[in-house]
């Protein structure tokens, strides 16, 4: 059923020119993975193994994970990290939390502790320089958590220094326009999961349909919760976008919710950085 509901894994490749990127970082390779939802229901072992193998074949300089490692109950994260410890990169693996990593009681600490055991830092409104002082890596807390506080960390970075920002929810690109963001990496949307040719992600039509349904009927109609609880800017639900002067890339994720994916394959993203 996983193969039917999820489909074949796709590798997306992107080359991005970064103003001020040091010459020694020309050709830097990043791999971006997101939205695992590892609970033995929404992500199969074969798909996860394939994503790890593909990542390692790329021989990346950095591996970047943008959250939703679990769905609700956090116990499966212990098994997930046993698999993710086989990921290999030259300068390390860095991660941020997604909304599902925060919602269930005790999940936040459980997820952070599990990743600490495999030496993968979860960045909580923090900046690090794993490739040297010429490129900043910022990790922000989830937009819905109440802990999303970009001001201090973004203001701490020299404006001449290029930066990559990890932020689970792509809606944060709107907020982050006030700072330089050479590349924001996000997930959260699963690409919409069902993408209709010429029409785009199906979930973007839920809110208009919801408004047409009488309020007393809405509770019994499936999938009629407010769409803004998922994401507001569905036009950013997958791929590369320019938001103001900044760039945003949204990964379609690996995990899958019922009723599955259609024209929206799970994704491993390979990003090559070049000097501009």
Protein Blocks (a to p, Z undefined) as FASTA:
>chain_A
ZZmmnopadddddddddehiafklgoiacdddehklpghlmocfklmmmmmmmmmmnopa
bdcdeejjbfmlmklmmmmmmmmmmpccfkbpcddddfklmmpghklmmmmmmmmmnopa
cdehiaddfnojkbccdddddfklopacfklmmmmpcfklccddddfblmlmmmmmmpcc
fbacdehknnnopacehklpfklmmmmmmmmpcfklmmmpghiacfklmomblmlmgcjd
dehjbccdddebjbdcdebjehiacdddddddddZZ
